Amino acid sequence: MRIVICDDHQLLLEALATALALQGITVEAAVDSPGDAVKAVASNDPDILLIDVTFPVGSGLDAAREVIAHHPRTKVVMMTGTEDAEPLKEALGLGVTGYLAKDQPVDAIARALELARQGGAPIDSAMLRRVQRPAPRVPRQRTPVDDLTPREHHILRLLVEGMSTREIVHVLGVSQSTVRTHVQNIFAKLGVHTRLQAVALLDPDAAPPASEAGCATGR
């Protein structure tokens, strides 16, 4: 896996680059500004851009927007040291692949990057709950998630658990093409374009369809 890292804290940037390299990840560039991140992606065509959300000058979200628009092969994983849910909401709208808290062990960040490379949607669960549970609580209304079939609902919950396509294939005992078809159907019904956007729509407190439990192994 080849990545570009961007963070304005130089010590953290250098330490993270060194630690991820020890995990077998090739760090093509480690830069300290969103503008340099976009340039590094253009020059190196990495698998992933790992970028902070906030900077003294510029915005990680703006860099993410530009990379997603002009370098679609590169997946964008954002990281943050704050608990503010608003940047996560904006990132979801942009279509980033993942959103991580900075205070994780390096091996957890490495696993999240590998999940993103494989097509998964790594996201900090605590942040996701803050986005999914707005305050004040209002009576639940019908959402597009309610239109999913039991199998599609089951697959969406597997995506919430952070499973890649390969892992879902193993759990369900179906082909990769079948899983991809289900995921595309889920995207179409929910009106989203990425796994992370789909995951954010699932209410963790909502009960699964009654017949969902029978979907774990059936085709």
C-alpha positions as CSV (number, residue, x, y, z in Angstrom):
1,M,0.0,0.0,0.0
2,R,1.3,3.5,-0.9
3,I,0.1,6.5,1.0
4,V,0.6,10.3,1.4
5,I,0.2,11.7,4.9
6,C,-0.6,15.3,5.7
7,D,-0.6,16.9,9.2
8,D,0.6,20.3,10.3
9,H,2.2,19.0,13.5
10,Q,5.7,18.1,12.3
11,L,6.6,15.7,15.2
12,L,3.4,13.8,14.8
13,L,3.8,13.7,11.1
14,E,7.3,12.3,11.2
15,A,6.5,9.8,13.9
16,L,3.4,8.6,12.2
17,A,5.2,8.2,8.9
18,T,8.0,6.2,10.5
19,A,5.6,4.0,12.5
20,L,3.4,3.2,9.4
21,A,6.5,2.4,7.4
22,L,7.4,-0.1,10.1
23,Q,3.9,-1.6,9.5
24,G,4.9,-2.3,5.9
25,I,3.2,0.7,4.4
26,T,5.1,2.8,1.8
27,V,4.9,6.5,2.7
28,E,5.4,8.3,-0.6
29,A,5.3,11.8,1.0
30,A,4.7,13.4,4.4
31,V,3.6,17.0,4.0
32,D,2.3,19.7,6.4
33,S,-0.3,21.6,4.3
34,P,-3.5,20.8,2.4
35,G,-2.1,22.4,-0.8
36,D,1.1,20.3,-0.6
37,A,-1.1,17.2,0.0
38,V,-3.0,17.7,-3.3
39,K,0.3,18.2,-5.1
40,A,1.8,15.1,-3.5
41,V,-1.2,13.0,-4.6
42,A,-0.9,14.4,-8.1
43,S,2.8,13.5,-8.2
44,N,2.7,10.1,-6.5
45,D,-0.8,8.6,-7.3
46,P,-1.0,6.9,-3.9
47,D,-3.6,4.4,-2.9
48,I,-4.6,6.6,0.1
49,L,-4.3,10.1,1.3
50,L,-4.3,10.2,5.1
51,I,-5.0,13.9,6.1
52,D,-5.9,15.9,9.2
53,V,-9.2,17.8,9.2
54,T,-8.0,21.2,10.5
55,F,-5.0,23.3,9.6
56,P,-3.8,26.9,10.5
57,V,-4.0,27.7,6.8
58,G,-6.2,25.8,4.4
59,S,-8.6,22.9,5.1
60,G,-8.2,19.2,5.0
61,L,-11.8,19.0,3.8
62,D,-11.0,21.3,0.8
63,A,-8.0,19.0,-0.1
64,A,-10.2,16.0,0.2
65,R,-12.8,17.5,-2.1
66,E,-10.1,18.3,-4.7
67,V,-8.5,14.8,-4.5
68,I,-11.9,13.1,-4.8
69,A,-12.8,15.2,-7.8
70,H,-9.5,15.0,-9.7
71,H,-7.7,11.9,-8.4
72,P,-10.6,9.3,-7.9
73,R,-8.2,6.4,-7.7
74,T,-6.8,7.7,-4.4
75,K,-9.0,7.1,-1.4
76,V,-9.2,9.8,1.2
77,V,-9.1,8.9,4.9
78,M,-9.4,11.8,7.3
79,M,-8.1,12.0,10.9
80,T,-9.0,14.4,13.7
81,G,-8.1,15.2,17.3
82,T,-11.4,16.8,18.1
83,E,-14.9,15.5,18.9
84,D,-16.7,17.9,16.6
85,A,-19.3,16.1,14.5
86,E,-19.7,18.9,12.0
87,P,-16.6,18.2,10.0
88,L,-17.5,14.5,9.8
89,K,-20.9,15.4,8.4
90,E,-19.2,17.5,5.7
91,A,-16.7,14.7,5.0
92,L,-19.6,12.3,4.5
93,G,-21.1,14.6,2.0
94,L,-17.8,14.8,0.1
95,G,-17.5,11.0,-0.1
96,V,-14.4,10.3,1.9
97,T,-13.5,6.7,2.5
98,G,-12.7,6.8,6.2
99,Y,-12.7,9.1,9.3
100,L,-10.4,8.3,12.2
101,A,-9.5,9.6,15.6
102,K,-5.9,10.5,16.0
103,D,-5.6,9.0,19.5
104,Q,-5.5,5.4,18.2
105,P,-2.6,3.0,18.3
106,V,-0.5,3.0,15.1
107,D,-1.5,-0.7,14.4
108,A,-5.2,0.3,14.5
109,I,-4.6,3.1,12.0
110,A,-2.7,0.7,9.8
111,R,-5.6,-1.8,9.9
112,A,-8.0,1.0,9.1
113,L,-5.9,2.0,6.1
114,E,-5.8,-1.6,4.9
115,L,-9.6,-1.8,5.3
116,A,-10.0,1.4,3.2
117,R,-7.7,0.0,0.5
118,Q,-9.8,-3.1,0.3
119,G,-13.0,-1.1,-0.2
120,G,-14.2,-0.9,3.4
121,A,-15.3,2.3,5.3
122,P,-13.2,2.7,8.5
123,I,-14.8,5.3,10.8
124,D,-14.5,6.1,14.5
125,S,-17.6,4.6,16.1
126,A,-18.0,7.2,18.8
127,M,-18.0,10.0,16.1
128,L,-20.5,8.0,14.0
129,R,-22.9,7.7,17.0
130,R,-22.8,11.5,17.4
131,V,-23.8,12.0,13.8
132,Q,-26.5,9.3,14.0
133,R,-28.1,10.5,17.2
134,P,-29.0,14.2,16.8
135,A,-30.4,16.1,19.8
136,P,-33.1,16.7,20.6
137,R,-34.4,13.2,19.8
138,V,-37.4,13.4,17.5
139,P,-40.0,10.6,16.8
140,R,-38.5,8.2,14.3
141,Q,-39.8,8.6,10.8
142,R,-39.5,6.2,7.9
143,T,-36.2,6.4,6.1
144,P,-34.8,4.9,2.9
145,V,-33.1,2.2,5.1
146,D,-36.6,0.8,5.7
147,D,-36.9,0.0,1.9
148,L,-33.9,-2.4,2.0
149,T,-34.6,-6.1,1.8
150,P,-33.6,-8.2,4.8
151,R,-30.4,-9.3,2.9
152,E,-29.5,-5.8,2.0
153,H,-30.1,-4.6,5.6
154,H,-27.9,-7.5,6.8
155,I,-25.1,-6.5,4.4
156,L,-25.4,-2.8,5.5
157,R,-24.9,-3.9,9.2
158,L,-21.8,-5.9,8.1
159,L,-20.5,-2.7,6.5
160,V,-21.1,-0.9,9.8
161,E,-18.9,-3.5,11.5
162,G,-16.1,-2.5,9.1
163,M,-16.1,-5.6,6.9
164,S,-14.6,-5.6,3.5
165,T,-16.2,-7.2,0.4
166,R,-14.0,-10.3,0.9
167,E,-15.1,-10.7,4.5
168,I,-18.7,-10.3,3.6
169,V,-18.3,-13.0,0.9
170,H,-16.9,-15.3,3.6
171,V,-19.8,-14.6,6.1
172,L,-22.6,-14.9,3.6
173,G,-21.1,-17.7,1.5
174,V,-21.8,-15.9,-1.8
175,S,-19.7,-14.7,-4.7
176,Q,-18.0,-11.3,-4.8
177,S,-20.2,-10.2,-7.7
178,T,-23.3,-11.0,-5.6
179,V,-22.0,-8.9,-2.7
180,R,-21.1,-6.0,-5.1
181,T,-24.5,-6.1,-6.6
182,H,-26.2,-6.0,-3.2
183,V,-23.9,-3.0,-2.2
184,Q,-24.8,-1.2,-5.4
185,N,-28.5,-1.8,-4.8
186,I,-28.1,-0.4,-1.3
187,F,-26.3,2.7,-2.6
188,A,-29.1,3.3,-5.1
189,K,-31.9,2.9,-2.6
190,L,-30.2,5.1,0.0
191,G,-29.2,7.7,-2.6
192,V,-25.5,7.6,-1.6
193,H,-22.2,7.0,-3.4
194,T,-19.8,5.6,-0.8
195,R,-19.9,2.9,1.9
196,L,-19.2,5.6,4.5
197,Q,-22.3,7.5,3.5
198,A,-24.4,4.4,3.6
199,V,-23.0,3.4,7.0
200,A,-23.9,6.8,8.5
201,L,-27.6,6.3,7.6
202,L,-28.1,3.2,9.6
203,D,-29.5,3.9,13.1
204,P,-27.5,1.6,15.5
205,D,-30.6,1.4,17.8
206,A,-33.0,0.3,15.0
207,A,-34.1,-3.4,15.2
208,P,-33.2,-5.4,12.1
209,P,-36.0,-6.9,10.0
210,A,-37.5,-10.1,11.6
211,S,-36.2,-12.3,8.8
212,E,-32.7,-10.8,8.7
213,A,-31.3,-13.4,11.1
214,G,-32.0,-16.0,8.5
215,C,-29.8,-14.2,5.9
216,A,-26.5,-15.0,7.5
217,T,-25.9,-18.1,5.4
218,G,-28.8,-18.3,2.9
219,R,-28.3,-17.2,-0.7
